[in-house]
Amino acid sequence: MSPSTPLVSVRWLEEHLRDPELRLVDCRFSLSDPLAGRAAYLSGHLPGAVYLDLEADLSGPVRPDRKGGRHPLPEPAALAQTLAQAGIGDETFVVAYDEPPAGGMFAPRLWWLLRWLGHDKVAVLDGGITAWNEAGGALETPVPTPPKARFTPRPRPEWVVDAEAVAHRPAGTVLLDSRAPARYRGEIEPIDPVAGHIPGALNRDWLEAYQPSGRFKSPAEQQARFAGLEGEVIAYCGSGVSASVNVLALELAGRPAKLYAGSWSDWVSGSRPVATGDQP
């Protein structure tokens, strides 16, 4: 049942929608209106889909000192419990969807989290709910109550780095800032208290992973986005969410990457150096 890429098409989903081992997860969310995603889900979602909330389900508690960033990784045991309650077990194939391109960072977050926990049976619906609607797919409003499953977390701690690892990264490591160019340059900072980027980081805007339609660019186009980047890649963004889009895009390009989960919001929670402008 598992496809060979991190993405599944609407056609693939239509063919497998009734498979008993499939679990659809609606990940829609808005950073500016945290209730909007659940409201959209209740207004209409793909058949059988459950809803997981970025802040309530797919992030851990924010620390008072902000160390760990605005969307810390959840504890593996807590996330495993959340997944089990959503009917996701060790044999479940998960398809996550959101509403790309602008709303396209949340399904990749779940894709990354599941793989971080050792669960590789997961993919993102290419084009999200928009592609489903364009294909004439049905939506429904009832909220399913799947039976609780057994999810066994098998974390891969080597996939994650913290601020100390970033600060002392080996020479030749590629540090990839996934935020918009204006935020990278430090011209604007709408969320965090300090503007700029981590010294030495290169900028690859996560939105550039998508076509205007909300589908991911092809593997060849992703390879072109990351051309010339040699060495181990560490991706970061504002809080570790949109960087997962670039991690998925790098996967399409055949390049594994680590995630600085706390990202910029963690970096600026301490007295660490900051760069501005176009240059790393």
N, C-alpha and C positions, 0 to 999 in steps of 0.2 A: 504493500500500500504506500510505503514511503517514497516520495519522489526523489530524484537525484540532485535537486537544487533546493536552496532555501525558500523558493517560491512555488506556489501552485496557481494555476489559472482558474478562471471561472468555469471553463469547460471541465477541467479535472474535478473541481468541487462538485459540480452538478452530477458527475458520474459516481461520486463517492459519498454524496450527502447522507445517504441512509446506512452507510457502513456502521456497524455497532461499535467499532473501536474509534470512530471519529468524534472529536469534540471541537466544536466551533466556539471561539472566544471573541467577543466584541470588546475592543480595547479603546474605543473612542474616548477622547478626553480633551479638555481645553485648559491650558495653563492660566488663562485669564478668567475662566469661569468653571471652577472645579465640579460644579453640578451638571454642566451641560452634557457631558458624555453619557451619564446615566439617563438623563432625560431623553436624549436622542435614542438610546437603546430601548427605553420603554415605549417610545413613539413608533418604533419599528426596527426589527433586527432580522438577521438571516435565520432561517428555520433552525430551531433547536439551540441557538447560540446562548451561552451564558455571558455574564458581564463581569469583567475584572477592572477595577479602578486603579489608575496609576498611583494615587497617593494612599488610598486605603488598603490596597491589596499588593501592589507591585513595588512598593517602597517601604523602607523601615521608618521608624520615628526620627524626626529631625532633632538633633541635639541642641540644647540651649546655646552652646558656643558655636554652633554651625559647623563643627568639624564633621567631616563625612559628607557635607554638601546638602543641597536642598531636597534631593531624592536619594537618600542612602539605600544601599542594597538591603533588602529584608534579610533577617536571619534565615538560614536554610531550613531549619525546622519549622519556623513560622510560615514560610512560603510553601513548604510541602503540605502543611495542614490546609492552607488556603486552596491549593490546587486539588487536594483530595476532596474537599468540600464541594468544589466545582465539578466533581465527577472525572477528574483527570488522574489516571492511575499509571502504573509502570508500563502498561501495554497500549495506552491511549495515544492515538495520533492527533496532535493539536494543530488546528489551523487558526491563526490569529488574523484579525482584520481591524482596520481603522478607516480613516477617510483621507487618503493622500491626495495631492502632495503636502499641502500645508498642515494637515492633521495626520501626517504619516510617520510620526516618530514612536507611536505607542505600541503598535503591533510588533515592530522590531525589538522593542524593549522586552516584551514577553518572549519572543523568539530567543533573545540572548539569555534571559534569565533561565529558561528551561534548559538550554544547552549548558549553561554554567552549572546547573544542578545535575548534569549528567544525562539529561533526557533529550536525545537527539531526534525523537519522533515529533518534529514540529516544523511548520512552514508558515509563511506569510502569504495571504491572499493577494496576488499581484493586482494592483488597482483598487483594492479594498471594496468598500460597499458601493462606491461610485461605479466601478466596473460591473458589479453584480446587478445594480439597477439598470445600467445601460444594456445589459444582456437580457433584461426582462425578468430577472430573478424575483421570486416572491419574498415578501417580508411578512413577519408576524409580530404580534404584540404579547402573547402569553409568555410569562417568565417560567422557563423549565426548572424542574427540581430534580436534577440527576441524582442517582444514588451515590453516596459517598464511596470514593475509591481508595485504593492504597497506593500512595506515591512515596517512593523511597528516594530521598535525596542522596546524590553522590557528587558532592561539590568538586569543582575543578578550580582550586584556589590560584593556580598558576595563570589563569585567564585574567586576573584582576591585579592592578597595581595601585599603590597609595601614593601620597604626596612625597614621601621619603624616597620611594623607588623612582619616581619621576625626577626628583631633584638630583639623584645620583645615578641616573640611567647611564649605561655604557655608551661610549663613543660610537657613533654610527646608528644609534637608535633614532627612528623617525617618530617625532611627536606631532600628532595631527590634531589641530584645532578644528572642530566640526561646526562652529558657529558662523553666523553671517559675517561677511567681510568687515562691515562697519564695527561690529562688536570686537572682532579680532584686532582691528587697528586701534581700538580704544576711543573711537569717535562718539559712540553711544554705549550706554549700559543700562538697559531698562529694568534689570532685575537685581543684579548683584551690586555690592557697595563700592567695588573698584572696577575700573575699566581697563582693558588691555588684554594681553595674552601671556602665556608662560614663555619666558625667554627660550628661544631655539625652536619654537613650534612653527610648523607650516600650516597654512589655512586651506581646507577643503570643505566648503559649505555643504552640509548634509542634504540640503534641498536639491543640490546638483546631481544627486544620485537618481532623481526622478525625472521622467518625462513630464511635460505639461499635463498629460492625461492622468497622471498619478501612478502610472506603471513604472517599474524600475527600468533604467536604461540597461542595454544589453551587456553581457560580460565584456565584450570588446570595448564598449564605450566606458565601462567602469575601469578597465585596464588603462585606457587613455587618460582618465581623470587622475590616476595614481602613477602615471608613467614617471620614471626617473627616481622613484622612492625606493632606495635600497636599504636593506637591513630590517630589523624587527620594528613593527609598527605598534605604537600606543595611541589610541584615539581618546579624545576627551571633548567635552562641550561645556554647557553651563552647569549641568547637574547629573550628567551620565545617562541621559535619556536619548537625545537626538544623536549622540555619538554612536548608538547602536545601529543607526541607519548606515553610517559609514562602515561599521564592522560588517554588516550584511553585504554592503556593496563590495567591500574588499574580499569577502568570501566568494562572491560572484566572479571577482577578478582573479581568484585563485591565490589570494594573499591572506593568511591568517593574521589576526590583530588582537592585541590585548586592550582592555578597557581601564582607563583611569576613572573609576566609578564615581568618586567624589567630584571630579572635574573642577572647573573654574571656581565654583561656589565653595568647594573645600580648600582650594589653593589660596584663596584670598581670606580664609578664616584665620590664617596665621600671618606672621611677618615674613613673607616670601617675595622674591624679586618679581617685577612686572615689566613687560615690554609693551611698547605702543608703536603704531605705524605699520608700514607694509613689510618691513624686514623682520625675519625671525629673531 
